[in-house]
Amino acid sequence: MKQSVKYLLDEIYARYHKPEYINPDPLVFVRKYSKLKDREIAGLIASSLALGKVNLIMNAVDTVLSKFGSLFSDVKSLRYEDFEKIFTGFTYRFFKTSHIAGYLSGINFIINKYGSVGDCFKKKYKTEKSYIEAIHSFNRELLENCKSNPGILVTESWKGSPFKRFNLFLRWMARNDEIDPGGWDFIDKSKLIVPLDTHMSQIGTYLGFTSRPSSSLKKAIEITESLKKYDALDPVRFDFSLTRLGIHPDLSIENLKNLELHN
């Protein structure tokens, strides 16, 4: 079975881990920023809005990022009241003006205190007891310094959820190849956890990586540990190609099942 799974993973990766399969994905917007400090903020915003149908996610991310001429400089210099004015009438799913304004004020606090989003997370990563504790510490400080309730734009990772959106952000920042733009070389890629969305959950169950029925951090870690059998140093590299089987309009899990039949 292991050999069969290895074949499927390698084949899916070879076929779909390519830039032409990125769109539609909010990663499109993150990759537009060449400067790391801009990319970090774009990644936080894009991943935090990654809820719902992908075309609506794309519209929401574009709406937010298009408001800024110089992303890092603008977010650093503007205040909560400025964000409120800029995003008057903003709405996306559960989020209104106060949520996005509060969220951006929290990011403003982080970059003014530490110098950048990356500098903040780097400090947490080096001083906390574990990678997961670093995630919790970062998100707690971000949440505590939002000027209004950001809702679930800030991931309360300590509550036991798989914190899919934040793990997606970390994949974008810690991996550097033709898909993920990277920049955070201080993170050991073997520590990354798969962003557990419905597609990865379905595929993980199909491949025998997990039997847990509900989404949780334990399930995300279980799938990640299974992927480590096939790439111990960079298990999350399979995430993009596998989740195309559901995210990309021309692909589905049937592509995986057809490959298995012909193996």
C-alpha positions in Angstrom: 0.0 0.0 0.0 2.8 2.4 0.9 4.4 1.9 -2.5 1.0 2.6 -4.2 0.6 5.8 -2.1 4.1 6.9 -3.0 3.3 6.5 -6.7 0.1 8.5 -6.3 1.7 11.4 -4.3 4.6 11.6 -6.7 2.4 11.5 -9.8 0.0 14.1 -8.5 2.9 16.3 -7.4 4.6 16.0 -10.9 1.3 16.8 -12.7 -0.1 19.7 -10.6 2.7 21.3 -8.6 3.0 24.0 -11.3 2.3 27.7 -11.5 -0.4 27.3 -14.1 -2.6 25.6 -11.5 -2.3 28.5 -8.9 -5.3 30.5 -10.2 -7.9 30.5 -8.7 -6.1 30.7 -5.3 -5.5 33.7 -3.0 -1.8 32.9 -3.3 -2.0 34.7 -6.7 -2.1 38.0 -4.7 0.7 37.1 -2.3 3.0 36.3 -5.2 2.6 39.8 -6.6 4.7 41.3 -3.8 8.5 41.2 -4.3 9.3 42.8 -1.0 9.1 40.4 2.0 7.5 42.9 4.4 4.7 43.5 1.9 4.3 39.8 1.2 4.0 39.0 4.9 1.0 41.3 5.3 -0.5 40.2 2.0 -0.2 36.6 3.1 -1.9 37.3 6.5 -4.8 39.1 4.8 -5.2 36.6 2.0 -5.1 33.6 4.2 -7.4 35.1 6.8 -10.1 35.8 4.2 -9.8 32.2 2.8 -13.3 31.1 3.8 -16.0 30.1 1.4 -16.2 29.8 -2.4 -12.8 30.5 -4.0 -14.1 33.2 -6.5 -15.6 35.1 -3.6 -12.4 34.8 -1.6 -10.5 36.2 -4.6 -12.8 39.2 -4.8 -12.5 39.9 -1.1 -8.7 39.7 -1.0 -8.5 41.9 -4.1 -10.9 44.4 -2.5 -8.7 44.8 0.6 -5.2 44.8 -1.0 -6.2 47.1 -3.8 -6.8 49.9 -1.2 -3.1 50.3 -0.5 -0.5 51.8 -2.7 2.4 50.7 -0.6 1.2 47.9 1.6 3.7 47.8 4.4 4.2 51.5 4.6 0.5 52.2 4.6 -0.5 49.6 7.2 2.4 50.8 9.4 1.4 54.5 9.3 -2.4 54.3 9.2 -4.5 54.0 12.4 -7.8 52.3 13.3 -9.8 55.3 12.4 -8.1 55.5 9.0 -8.9 51.8 8.3 -12.5 52.4 9.3 -12.8 55.2 6.7 -11.0 53.2 4.0 -13.2 50.2 4.5 -16.6 51.8 5.1 -19.2 49.5 3.8 -16.9 46.5 3.6 -18.6 43.1 3.8 -17.5 39.6 3.2 -19.3 36.6 4.9 -19.0 37.2 8.6 -16.8 40.3 8.3 -17.8 44.0 8.3 -15.9 47.2 8.4 -15.1 47.0 12.1 -13.6 43.5 11.7 -11.2 44.4 8.9 -10.3 47.7 10.5 -9.7 46.0 13.8 -7.6 43.3 12.2 -5.4 45.8 10.3 -4.9 47.8 13.5 -3.5 44.6 15.1 -1.1 44.1 12.3 -0.2 47.8 12.6 0.7 47.2 16.2 2.8 44.1 15.4 4.9 45.8 12.7 5.4 49.0 14.8 6.6 47.0 17.8 8.7 44.4 16.1 9.6 45.9 12.7 7.7 43.4 10.6 5.3 40.5 10.8 8.2 38.2 10.1 10.4 39.7 12.9 7.5 39.1 15.3 7.0 35.5 14.3 10.8 34.8 14.3 11.0 36.0 17.9 8.1 33.8 18.9 9.6 30.8 17.0 13.0 31.2 18.8 11.7 31.8 22.3 8.6 29.6 22.7 8.8 26.0 23.7 7.5 24.6 20.4 6.4 25.6 16.9 2.8 25.3 17.9 3.3 27.5 20.9 5.0 30.1 18.7 1.8 30.1 16.6 -0.4 30.5 19.6 1.8 33.3 21.0 1.8 35.2 17.7 -2.0 35.0 17.4 -2.6 36.0 21.0 -0.5 39.1 20.7 -2.2 40.0 17.4 -5.7 39.6 18.8 -5.0 41.4 22.1 -3.9 44.5 20.1 -6.7 44.8 17.7 -8.6 48.1 18.3 -12.0 46.3 17.7 -13.0 42.7 17.5 -11.6 41.2 14.3 -13.9 38.2 14.6 -12.2 35.0 13.2 -9.8 37.0 11.0 -7.4 36.3 13.8 -7.1 32.6 14.3 -7.6 31.5 17.9 -5.3 28.6 17.3 -5.1 27.6 21.0 -8.7 26.3 21.0 -7.9 23.0 19.3 -9.0 23.8 15.7 -6.7 22.8 12.8 -6.2 26.5 12.1 -6.2 25.8 8.4 -5.8 29.4 7.3 -2.8 30.2 9.5 -1.1 27.0 8.4 -1.7 28.0 4.8 -0.1 31.4 5.6 2.9 29.6 7.1 3.3 27.3 4.1 3.4 30.3 1.8 6.0 32.0 4.0 8.3 29.1 4.9 8.4 27.2 1.6 10.2 28.7 -1.4 9.7 27.1 -4.8 7.8 27.8 -8.0 4.5 27.8 -6.0 5.2 29.2 -2.5 7.1 32.5 -2.5 8.8 32.0 0.9 11.0 34.4 2.7 11.0 32.9 6.2 14.1 30.7 6.1 14.2 30.5 9.9 11.3 28.0 9.9 12.2 24.3 9.6 9.9 23.1 6.9 9.6 19.7 8.6 7.6 21.6 11.4 4.9 22.8 9.0 1.4 21.3 9.4 -0.9 20.8 6.4 -3.7 23.4 6.1 -6.6 21.1 6.8 -9.5 22.1 4.5 -12.3 19.9 3.2 -10.2 18.8 0.2 -7.2 17.7 2.3 -9.5 16.0 4.8 -11.2 14.0 2.1 -7.9 13.1 0.4 -6.2 12.2 3.7 -9.1 9.9 4.5 -9.1 8.3 1.1 -5.3 7.6 1.2 -5.6 6.1 4.7 -3.7 8.9 6.5 -6.4 9.4 9.0 -9.7 7.9 10.2 -10.8 10.9 12.4 -14.2 12.0 11.4 -14.0 15.7 12.4 -11.5 18.4 11.6 -9.1 19.1 14.5 -5.4 19.9 15.0 -4.9 16.3 15.8 -6.2 15.3 12.4 -4.1 17.8 10.6 -1.0 16.6 12.5 -1.9 12.9 11.8 -2.1 13.6 8.0 1.2 15.6 8.2 2.9 12.7 10.0 1.7 10.3 7.3 3.1 12.6 4.6 6.5 12.6 6.4 6.8 9.0 5.5 7.2 10.2 1.9 9.2 13.4 2.6 10.4 13.8 6.1 12.0 17.2 5.5 9.2 18.9 3.6 5.9 17.0 4.1 3.7 19.9 3.3 5.1 20.2 -0.2 2.3 17.8 -1.3 -0.4 20.2 -0.1 -0.7 22.4 -3.1 -0.9 19.6 -5.7 -3.3 17.4 -3.7 -5.7 20.3 -2.9 -5.9 21.2 -6.6 -8.2 18.1 -6.7 -11.1 20.2 -5.5 -9.9 23.8 -5.7 -9.1 23.9 -9.4 -12.2 24.0 -11.5 -10.9 21.3 -13.9 -9.8 18.8 -11.2 -11.4 16.7 -8.5 -10.6 13.7 -6.3 -11.7 11.5 -9.3 -8.3 12.4 -10.9 -6.6 10.7 -7.9 -8.9 7.6 -8.1 -8.3 7.3 -11.8 -4.6 7.3 -11.3 -4.9 4.6 -8.7 -6.9 2.4 -11.0 -4.2 2.7 -13.7 -1.3 2.1 -11.3 
